[in-house]
Amino acid sequence: MTRFVIVFAAALTIACGSSMPPAEDGDLAAFISKIKAVDNHSHANSTAPGDTDYDALPLDGLPPFAVPARLRPESPLWLDAYRGVYGY
């Protein structure tokens, strides 16, 4: 997940034409660092024997949607991001 965030941030930076990230706001960073992360949702178990898909999200009600061109795997921005992050 961390690699995805780094690659996504690099792709977004390249797409926006900025080579430098914005300066960090010290007060905001200090406030954010004090926030405690809590995983407060449950994963209800199924009572069906052998059900390995019990906590999957039901996607039947979602309409089909198109992924934005810059986020599609075939976008050249991903290759530029890989080059920038990993020297690929």
C-alpha positions in Angstrom: 0.0 0.0 0.0 2.8 2.4 0.8 4.4 1.9 -2.5 1.1 2.6 -4.3 0.8 5.9 -2.4 4.3 6.9 -3.3 3.8 6.0 -6.9 0.4 7.7 -7.0 1.9 10.8 -5.5 4.7 10.8 -8.0 2.3 10.4 -10.9 0.1 13.1 -9.6 3.1 15.4 -9.2 4.3 14.7 -12.7 0.7 15.2 -14.0 0.4 18.6 -12.3 3.8 19.7 -13.7 5.3 20.4 -10.3 8.7 19.1 -9.5 8.8 20.1 -5.8 6.2 19.1 -3.2 4.7 21.9 -1.2 6.4 23.0 2.0 5.2 21.2 5.1 3.1 23.1 7.6 4.7 22.4 10.9 1.6 23.1 13.0 -0.5 20.9 10.8 2.1 18.1 10.8 2.3 18.3 14.6 -1.5 18.1 14.9 -1.8 15.1 12.5 1.0 13.2 14.3 -1.1 13.3 17.5 -4.1 11.6 15.9 -4.5 8.0 16.9 -5.6 5.7 14.2 -8.3 3.3 15.2 -9.7 0.4 13.1 -13.2 0.5 14.5 -15.1 -1.5 12.0 -15.9 -5.2 12.2 -15.5 -8.1 9.9 -18.6 -10.2 10.5 -18.1 -13.9 10.1 -20.4 -15.9 7.9 -22.2 -18.9 9.3 -22.0 -20.7 6.0 -19.4 -23.6 6.0 -16.5 -22.9 3.7 -17.5 -19.3 2.9 -14.3 -17.6 2.1 -16.0 -14.5 0.6 -17.9 -13.5 3.7 -16.4 -10.0 4.1 -16.4 -9.0 0.4 -18.1 -5.7 -0.4 -21.4 -6.2 -2.3 -20.8 -4.4 -5.6 -24.0 -5.4 -7.3 -25.7 -2.1 -6.7 -22.9 0.1 -8.1 -23.3 1.3 -11.6 -20.3 0.8 -14.0 -17.9 3.7 -14.0 -14.9 4.7 -16.1 -11.6 5.1 -14.4 -10.0 8.5 -15.3 -7.5 8.3 -18.1 -4.5 9.3 -15.9 -5.3 6.5 -13.4 -5.6 3.7 -15.9 -2.7 1.2 -15.9 -1.8 2.0 -19.6 -1.3 5.7 -18.8 2.3 6.9 -19.6 2.3 8.8 -16.3 2.7 5.5 -14.4 5.9 4.7 -16.3 7.2 8.2 -15.6 6.3 7.7 -11.9 8.2 4.4 -11.8 11.2 6.0 -13.4 11.1 8.8 -10.9 10.6 6.7 -7.8 12.5 3.5 -8.7 14.9 4.6 -11.4 13.2 2.2 -13.8 
